[in-house]
């Protein structure tokens, strides 16, 4: 099975900071990677799909890059609403999803 | 409005059973594969099971294989998760999610405790 490893687990940042979160896959997943934002008590919200495609309605300060086994999520200028937990997810497997362990931005 | 609404969660004793449902509306349910994802208290997201549009293809996480059964009723726009032989580690919020990952339900809470 494909394993996903996110880093860091926790990230301390301030409004206006540029934030980068990394996700590594245990084997190549091409560009079949998504990024989510989750706030307490809420369902995950899709930010990025296919590694770098911005979901409709998501602010342009969010961007994704990478392919194969190395991926990054970048928030260009952190806003107050962005303090949350972020997850990467691979969907290369046949009818199988795998999530990273999450990165809390505080 | 595109919507998924889960129901059926609750408190159950170890070894017990529970059936979760997910009601879909606002989109052509039969055109999408569907998924169950869970989140234990204070923990990350864990994929549980997936089912194709016509139920031809089904897959489960190793942690639930043999105990959980995913099914769907396209005529009733509903997705189900039959959970048997429940364990304390199955305690979680259970979300249903559409194939394109853009539509999620609000979740239903399952607590397994004596």
HADDOCK unambig.tbl for C-alpha pairs under 7 A between the chains (distance, minus, plus):
assign (segid A and resid 42 and name CA) (segid B and resid 106 and name CA) 6.65 0.50 0.50
assign (segid A and resid 43 and name CA) (segid B and resid 104 and name CA) 6.46 0.50 0.50
assign (segid A and resid 43 and name CA) (segid B and resid 105 and name CA) 6.88 0.50 0.50
assign (segid A and resid 43 and name CA) (segid B and resid 106 and name CA) 5.72 0.50 0.50
assign (segid A and resid 46 and name CA) (segid B and resid 101 and name CA) 6.61 0.50 0.50
assign (segid A and resid 46 and name CA) (segid B and resid 102 and name CA) 5.64 0.50 0.50
assign (segid A and resid 95 and name CA) (segid B and resid 50 and name CA) 5.75 0.50 0.50
assign (segid A and resid 95 and name CA) (segid B and resid 59 and name CA) 6.14 0.50 0.50
assign (segid A and resid 96 and name CA) (segid B and resid 50 and name CA) 6.80 0.50 0.50
assign (segid A and resid 96 and name CA) (segid B and resid 59 and name CA) 6.85 0.50 0.50
assign (segid A and resid 97 and name CA) (segid B and resid 47 and name CA) 5.83 0.50 0.50
assign (segid A and resid 98 and name CA) (segid B and resid 47 and name CA) 6.35 0.50 0.50
assign (segid A and resid 99 and name CA) (segid B and resid 45 and name CA) 6.32 0.50 0.50
assign (segid A and resid 99 and name CA) (segid B and resid 46 and name CA) 6.54 0.50 0.50
assign (segid A and resid 101 and name CA) (segid B and resid 44 and name CA) 5.60 0.50 0.50
assign (segid A and resid 102 and name CA) (segid B and resid 44 and name CA) 6.25 0.50 0.50
